[in-house]
């Protein structure tokens, strides 16, 4: 599990505890020869927090759909596979992204609703950091990323 995925799981679970919301975030184990549909699942009776998150931690200032996502052995792009998973499960989806700028420099992290990711995917080659800055920003604290309340998508 990547550090960023762990940070996302911990931020959701701290948020649930602080806000006294019944919910739990967890990471599915990835196995060498089996498909992993999504990085983080969040379960809650509150529909705002019945979620699936794909996590990307990248160097640079732009996320590219060909470079940062994969195509499976059946030539299905990861964006399409995740979209299908969200439809089948009824979960809301987010792309959690962390921009890393090297040692000693502040990282930036954002949550982009999956429907926005799909729009970019069908119309562009990638998404710039500037576009992510219009989305939900995750601030850092000593404990890690701090999750603000989510609005319904």
C-alpha positions in Angstrom: 0.0 0.0 0.0 1.4 3.4 -0.9 1.8 6.1 1.8 -0.7 8.3 0.0 -3.4 5.5 0.1 -2.7 5.0 3.8 -2.9 8.7 4.4 -6.3 8.8 2.6 -7.7 5.9 4.6 -6.5 7.5 7.9 -7.9 10.9 7.0 -11.4 9.4 6.4 -11.3 7.4 9.6 -10.1 10.4 11.7 -12.9 12.4 10.1 -15.5 9.8 11.0 -14.3 9.7 14.6 -14.2 13.5 15.0 -17.6 14.1 13.3 -19.2 11.1 15.1 -20.2 9.6 11.7 -20.6 5.9 11.4 -18.3 5.0 8.6 -15.0 3.2 7.8 -12.4 3.6 5.1 -10.2 0.7 4.1 -7.8 -0.5 1.4 -8.4 -3.7 -0.5 -5.4 -5.9 -0.6 -3.8 -6.1 -4.0 -2.7 -9.5 -5.3 -0.2 -10.2 -8.0 -2.6 -12.1 -10.4 -6.0 -10.5 -9.6 -7.6 -7.3 -10.7 -7.9 -4.5 -8.2 -10.8 -2.3 -9.2 -10.1 0.6 -6.8 -7.6 1.7 -4.2 -9.8 2.7 -1.2 -13.4 1.9 -0.3 -15.4 3.9 2.2 -18.6 2.4 3.8 -21.1 4.4 5.6 -24.9 4.6 6.1 -24.6 8.2 5.2 -24.8 8.2 1.4 -22.3 11.0 1.1 -19.7 8.6 2.4 -20.5 5.5 0.5 -17.4 5.9 -1.7 -14.7 4.5 -3.8 -11.4 6.4 -4.4 -8.6 5.9 -6.8 -5.4 7.4 -5.5 -2.5 8.8 -7.5 0.6 10.3 -6.1 2.7 11.9 -8.8 5.7 14.1 -9.5 4.9 17.1 -11.7 2.0 19.4 -12.3 -0.2 17.3 -14.6 -2.0 14.0 -14.5 -2.0 12.1 -17.8 -4.5 9.4 -18.7 -2.0 7.4 -20.7 0.9 7.7 -18.2 -0.8 7.5 -14.8 -3.5 5.0 -15.6 -3.3 1.5 -17.1 -5.1 -0.6 -19.6 -5.8 -4.2 -18.6 -5.2 -7.3 -20.6 -8.6 -6.9 -22.3 -7.6 -3.4 -23.4 -10.0 -1.8 -21.0 -8.7 1.5 -19.7 -8.6 2.0 -15.9 -11.0 5.0 -16.1 -13.6 2.9 -17.8 -13.1 0.0 -15.4 -13.5 2.2 -12.4 -16.6 3.9 -13.9 -18.2 0.5 -14.4 -17.4 -0.5 -10.8 -19.0 2.7 -9.5 -22.2 2.0 -11.6 -22.4 -1.6 -10.4 -21.9 -0.8 -6.7 -23.8 2.5 -6.5 -20.9 4.2 -4.8 -19.8 7.7 -5.5 -16.3 8.0 -6.8 -13.4 10.4 -6.3 -9.9 10.7 -7.7 -7.6 11.5 -4.8 -4.4 13.0 -6.1 -1.2 14.1 -4.4 1.3 16.3 -6.2 4.9 15.8 -4.9 7.6 18.4 -5.7 10.6 16.7 -4.1 12.3 16.5 -0.8 11.5 19.4 1.6 8.8 20.9 -0.5 5.1 21.0 0.4 2.8 18.4 -1.2 -0.7 19.3 -2.4 -3.6 16.9 -2.4 -7.1 17.1 -3.8 -10.3 15.1 -4.3 -11.9 15.4 -7.7 -15.4 13.9 -8.1 -15.4 11.0 -10.6 -17.9 12.5 -13.0 -15.4 15.4 -13.5 -12.6 12.9 -14.1 -14.8 11.2 -16.8 -15.4 14.6 -18.5 -11.6 15.3 -18.7 -10.9 11.8 -19.9 -13.3 12.1 -22.8 -12.1 15.6 -23.8 -8.4 15.9 -22.9 -5.1 14.0 -22.5 -4.8 15.0 -18.8 -5.7 17.3 -16.0 -3.5 20.1 -14.8 -2.8 20.9 -11.2 -4.6 24.2 -11.7 -7.8 22.2 -12.6 -7.4 20.2 -9.4 -7.2 23.4 -7.4 -10.8 24.0 -8.2 -11.7 20.8 -6.4 -11.8 19.8 -2.7 -8.4 20.5 -1.2 -6.9 18.3 1.5 -4.9 20.3 4.0 -2.0 18.8 5.9 -1.8 18.7 9.7 0.7 16.9 12.0 -1.6 13.8 11.8 -1.7 13.8 8.0 -4.3 15.0 5.5 -7.5 16.6 6.9 -10.7 15.7 5.2 -13.4 18.4 5.1 -17.1 17.5 4.8 -18.1 16.3 1.4 -21.1 17.7 -0.5 -23.3 15.4 -2.4 -22.1 15.0 -6.0 
